[in-house]
Each structure stands twice: as C-alpha cells, then as structure tokens.
Amino acid sequence: MVGEYYTLAELEDRAPKLFGIPTGTRLDELFFKVEKTEGGYERRPLGGIPHLAVLNITGIPDTGKSILAEQFAVAQAGAGYRVLYVTVESPANFLYTAMRQKSDALGVDFSQVERNVVVIDASASEELRENPRALLDTMGYAIKEKKITNVVIDSITGLYEHKEVAARQIVRQFFNFLKKWRQTALLVSQKRSAQASESAEAAGGLAVAHILDGTIVLDKKLIETRWDVSLYRLPLGSVLRTLRIDGCRLAPHDSRTWVFEITDLGIIDIISPLEEYIKKK
C-alpha cells in the first residue's frame, strides 16, 4: 500500500484559520498572532486558545485543572456553541452541580449551558474507560448528531491509568480523532508523584505533551518558610497558584509564569505575571 502525498500548494484550502476560542479566563490574552502592517509587524491577542487546538492541561492534584476545563465548557456553551464533556473521573451528576455554580459566577445563562453541553459519563462505564474504540465511537456519534465543536476529556489519564505503557498509543488515537472531527479540545492529564510539578510531563511520561498541540501547566506552591513569606508576601501556610503555557505549535504565546486564584465562587482568576506579582507585593 502506498501512502498519499501532497504539494504544499495543495494544502492551502485545508489550512485552518488562526483565531481564538474563548475560555472564560485571561488565558485568552496569552495567545496571540503577529500580523504585518505598514510600519512592520504587530502583535495582536488571539482572544482565546487557537481554533482546532488539542491542548494538554496538566498539574499536580488541586491545581485547578478540572475547574479550567469546566470554565471553558461553560464559556463556550453560554456563547451558543456545543461542547462534548467526557467525564472519566467524576460522575456526571457532580458535573451538573459544578457547571451550574460556574454559570452563576460567570453570569452565563445556565439554560444555555444545559442545552449546549453534551455529557458522556465514562466514569460509570468500564467499557468506555477500558475500550478506546467504544469511547471514540460514542464520541463520534455525539459529535455528528449534536453538531459539537468543542471537546473536554477529564481526564485522558483515566483511560490508561493502570496501563501507562499504552499511553502514547491511546493519546495518539484521541488526538487523530479530534483532528479528523475538527474539534477544539482540552485534555486534562494527571501527574505522578515523581514528576516535577512545574514540567509538562504527566502520567505516561511526555507522551501527552509530545503528541498534543500544546500544554498548559497549573501548579501550586505552599508558603512554608520565612523566605517564602518574605518573597511572596503571603501568610505562612497559604498557597500560591501559577499557570504557564509550556509550548503551543499552533500560535505564539506568552511563556511567562502567571499567578492565578481560585475564587470563592469556584472560578479561575488569572492575576498577573509572577515577576509583576512579586514586585507589587
């Protein structure tokens, strides 16, 4: 069997347009495009994550990965776009409560969210968790029938948690599937205890980060020494949360570490770059 090949010119009509898909956070300001102007080149915010990007959201426990994924889903559903939410960790009824709270916090009409978020509860189905083909077939049917444009999988790790040797193969299957169906997607991945909290590495090694279009790393630092108190101007025992885009092959991006908070209403509020945060303190 001989594979297909193309000249670059033949791919012009297939090339996706570069624009942003809003996340409901200041992350929308951190991706940009550079456009030619009469005076040279100008950097302009993309207004969201890149259209058709499949991104890895990783971090140690309690860093806000699921919150970011849910906030993205609410923002898109509230704007009238369909979102397929594959929950692998938490039962779907808990997802309903979280979505309702975030809709209230973001001022989004929850009736819109109810209509536009389609849920596949893989947490309650061993067949969907253990058989990638069964889950992909279910997702494909939902995407086609409901005219889905955005996908969240929380978490991709749950599909290979006891067979990490297969992580690269499984992640590649889902990545190719999402590209075929022209979806913009967030795939949440978990870290193992031996992996550095600030790195893009997650369960399954660097397979997720290498295959997907980019990685967003969420981290937290416990303020536990006098030095920490002096540097960050935070009380002993408090937590500093950070976010960083660790590469994206589809669009230029701000690579600095940003400080964020999870508000009392349960949403992510990105505050400022870490160096500015420390200077202000």
C-alpha positions in Angstrom: 0.0 0.0 0.0 1.3 3.4 -1.0 0.5 6.4 1.2 -0.8 9.8 0.0 1.4 12.8 -0.6 0.7 16.5 -1.4 2.5 19.6 -2.6 2.3 22.4 -0.1 0.1 24.4 -2.5 -2.5 21.6 -2.5 -2.9 22.0 1.3 -3.9 25.7 1.1 -7.6 25.1 1.1 -7.3 22.7 4.1 -5.3 25.1 6.3 -7.3 26.2 9.3 -7.8 29.9 10.0 -6.0 31.2 13.1 -8.4 32.7 15.6 -9.2 32.3 19.3 -11.8 30.2 21.1 -12.6 32.0 24.4 -12.0 30.1 27.6 -13.8 32.5 30.1 -10.4 33.4 31.6 -7.5 35.8 30.9 -5.8 32.8 29.2 -7.5 34.3 26.1 -5.0 37.2 26.3 -1.9 34.9 26.4 -2.1 33.5 22.9 -1.5 36.0 20.0 -0.8 36.3 16.3 1.7 38.6 14.6 0.3 40.5 11.6 2.2 42.5 9.0 1.3 46.2 9.0 2.6 49.2 7.0 5.0 50.0 9.8 6.3 46.5 10.3 4.7 43.8 12.4 2.1 44.0 15.1 1.3 41.5 17.9 -2.5 41.0 18.4 -4.2 38.9 21.1 -5.9 35.8 19.6 -8.8 36.1 22.0 -8.7 32.5 23.2 -6.9 29.2 22.7 -6.2 28.5 19.0 -9.1 27.2 16.9 -8.8 23.4 16.5 -6.0 23.1 19.1 -6.0 20.0 21.2 -4.3 21.1 24.4 -2.9 19.2 27.4 -4.0 20.6 30.8 -1.7 19.1 33.4 -0.7 19.7 37.1 -0.5 18.0 40.5 -3.8 17.5 42.4 -5.8 20.5 43.4 -4.2 22.9 41.0 -7.5 23.8 39.1 -7.3 21.6 36.0 -10.9 20.5 36.1 -12.0 24.0 37.1 -10.3 25.4 34.0 -11.9 22.7 31.8 -15.4 23.4 33.2 -14.9 27.1 32.9 -14.0 26.7 29.2 -17.1 24.5 28.7 -19.4 27.0 30.4 -18.0 29.9 28.4 -18.4 28.1 25.1 -21.9 26.7 25.9 -23.0 30.1 27.1 -21.9 31.6 23.8 -24.1 29.2 21.9 -21.5 26.6 20.9 -21.9 22.8 21.6 -19.4 21.2 24.0 -18.9 17.5 24.4 -17.7 16.8 28.0 -16.3 13.3 28.6 -16.1 12.8 32.3 -13.8 9.9 33.3 -13.1 10.8 36.9 -16.2 12.4 38.5 -19.8 11.1 38.0 -21.9 13.2 35.7 -24.3 14.4 38.4 -21.5 16.1 40.2 -20.5 17.8 36.9 -24.0 19.3 36.7 -23.6 21.0 40.1 -20.2 22.4 39.2 -21.4 23.7 35.8 -24.4 25.4 37.5 -22.1 27.1 40.0 -19.7 28.3 37.4 -22.5 29.7 35.2 -23.8 31.7 38.1 -20.3 33.0 38.9 -19.6 34.0 35.3 -23.0 35.5 34.7 -23.9 32.9 32.0 -27.4 31.8 31.3 -27.5 28.3 32.7 -30.3 27.2 30.4 -27.9 27.8 27.5 -25.3 25.7 29.2 -27.8 22.9 29.9 -28.8 22.8 26.2 -25.3 23.0 24.8 -23.2 20.7 27.0 -23.4 17.1 26.0 -22.0 14.6 28.6 -20.5 11.2 28.2 -20.2 9.6 31.6 -17.2 7.2 31.2 -16.8 7.2 35.0 -19.8 4.9 35.2 -18.9 2.7 32.3 -15.9 0.3 32.4 -16.4 -0.5 28.7 -15.9 3.2 27.8 -12.9 3.6 30.1 -11.1 0.3 29.0 -12.0 0.2 25.3 -10.8 3.3 23.4 -12.7 2.3 20.3 -16.0 2.1 22.2 -15.5 5.6 23.6 -14.4 7.0 20.3 -17.4 5.6 18.5 -19.7 7.1 21.2 -17.9 10.5 20.9 -18.2 10.4 17.1 -21.9 9.7 17.2 -22.4 12.6 19.7 -20.3 15.0 17.7 -22.2 14.2 14.5 -25.7 14.2 16.0 -25.3 17.2 18.2 -23.0 19.3 16.0 -20.3 19.6 18.6 -17.4 22.0 18.1 -15.5 21.7 21.4 -14.5 18.7 23.5 -13.2 18.2 27.0 -11.8 14.9 28.3 -11.3 14.9 32.1 -9.1 13.1 32.3 -7.3 11.4 29.5 -5.1 9.7 32.2 -8.1 7.8 33.4 -8.1 5.9 30.1 -4.7 4.4 30.7 -4.2 4.8 34.5 -3.1 1.1 35.0 -1.5 0.6 31.6 0.8 3.6 31.1 2.9 1.7 28.6 -0.1 2.2 26.2 -0.3 6.0 26.9 1.3 7.1 23.7 -0.9 4.8 21.5 -4.1 5.9 23.3 -3.3 9.6 23.3 -2.5 9.4 19.6 -5.8 7.7 18.8 -7.8 10.5 20.5 -5.6 13.2 19.0 -6.1 11.9 15.5 -9.8 11.5 16.2 -10.2 15.1 17.4 -8.3 16.4 14.4 -10.5 14.4 12.0 -13.6 15.8 13.5 -12.2 19.3 13.6 -12.6 19.9 17.3 -11.1 22.4 19.7 -10.3 20.4 22.8 -8.8 20.4 26.3 -7.5 17.1 27.6 -6.8 17.0 31.3 -3.9 14.8 32.4 -2.6 13.9 35.9 0.9 13.8 37.2 2.6 11.1 39.1 4.4 11.8 42.4 7.9 11.5 40.9 7.2 14.1 38.2 8.2 17.7 38.6 5.1 19.8 39.3 6.2 22.7 37.0 7.0 20.5 34.0 4.8 19.4 31.1 5.4 15.7 32.0 2.4 13.7 33.2 1.3 10.1 33.7 2.6 8.2 30.7 5.7 10.3 30.5 5.9 13.0 27.9 3.7 11.2 25.5 0.8 13.6 26.1 2.8 16.7 25.7 4.7 15.5 22.7 1.6 14.4 20.7 -0.9 17.2 21.6 -0.6 20.8 20.2 0.4 22.4 23.4 0.5 22.1 27.2 -0.8 24.4 30.0 0.8 23.6 33.3 -1.0 24.5 36.5 1.0 24.5 39.7 0.8 25.5 43.4 3.4 26.4 46.0 2.8 26.1 49.7 4.2 29.0 51.6 6.2 27.2 54.3 9.4 29.1 55.1 10.3 32.6 56.1 11.9 33.1 52.7 8.6 32.2 51.0 6.8 34.7 53.3 9.4 37.4 52.5 9.4 36.8 48.7 5.7 36.4 48.1 4.3 38.5 50.9 1.8 35.8 51.7 1.0 34.3 55.1 2.7 31.1 56.3 0.6 28.1 55.2 -1.1 29.8 52.3 -1.0 28.7 48.7 0.4 30.5 45.6 -1.1 29.2 42.4 0.5 29.6 39.0 -0.2 28.9 35.3 2.2 28.6 32.4 1.8 27.8 28.7 4.5 25.2 28.1 4.6 25.4 24.3 2.0 25.5 21.6 2.7 24.6 18.0 -0.3 26.4 16.5 0.2 30.0 17.8 2.7 32.3 19.5 2.0 32.7 23.2 3.2 34.3 26.4 5.6 31.8 28.0 5.8 33.6 31.4 4.5 32.1 34.7 1.3 33.8 35.7 -0.3 33.9 39.2 -3.9 33.0 39.5 -6.5 32.4 42.2 -9.5 30.1 42.5 -12.2 32.4 43.8 -14.8 31.6 46.5 -17.2 31.2 43.6 -15.0 28.4 42.2 -13.7 30.1 39.1 -10.1 30.8 37.9 -9.0 34.4 38.0 -5.6 35.0 36.4 -4.0 38.0 38.1 -0.6 38.9 36.6 2.8 37.6 35.6 4.7 36.2 38.6 7.5 38.8 38.4 5.0 41.6 38.5 3.1 40.0 41.3 6.2 39.9 43.4 7.2 43.5 42.6 3.7 44.7 43.6 3.8 42.9 46.8 
